[in-house]
């Protein structure tokens, strides 16, 4: 998933001394946001099989002890 593009902060800095600092800051925090997004994607991918197994156990329990066929949501 791509992040929305925004105008570069470094090009709009009034002081030329601040341009490298702002460029570094933007690159650093963009990298951190991408890292966090990858971590969340890995976490959700890791949890999907457990969710499926939990749903299967629930369906078996309902069919056995509930006296009927489970209702899929």
N, C-alpha and C positions, 0 to 999 in steps of 0.2 A: 504494500500500500504506500503510495507516494504522499508526501506531505504537501500541502498547498504552498505554492511559491509566494514569497513576499519580496518587496523591494529590499535590496541590500542596505543594511543599516550603515555600512561603512561608506557608501557613496553619498549618503545624506548627512554625514557628520560635518559640522561647521568647522571644526579644527582638524587640519590634516594630520596632526600628531595622534588623534584619537582613531583614525581610520584603521590602522592595523589592530588596535585593541578591540574595536568593535567587530572587525572581521573574524578575529580569533574567537571572540565570545559567541558570535552567531554560529560559527562552525562547531564549537564545542557543545553548545546546547542542542544544536540540531542532531549531532551524533548521540547525545544522551537520550533524546526523544526517540530516535530510531532504535537504540538499544533497548529502551523500555518497551517499545512496541514489539520487538522480537521476543522479549521475555514473556510478555502477555500472550503472544501467539503460541509459544512453546508450552506455556502453562495450560492453556485451553486445549491444545492438541493432546497433552498428556492426560487430561481429565476426561476426555471423551470416552475412552474405553471403560473407565470406571463407571461413568454415567450409564452406559449401555448395559454393563453387567448388573448394576443396581436395579435398573428397570426390569431386567429379566428375572432377577430374584423376587422382586415385588410382584410381577405377573404370576410367577409360580406360586407364591404364597397366597395371593388372592384366589387363584384357581383352586388351590387345595383347601384352604381354610375358609375362604369366603363363599364357597359353594357355587361358584360360577365362573364365567369367562371374564377376564379383566377388561375393563373399559379403557381403551387407549385414548389418551388426551390429545 
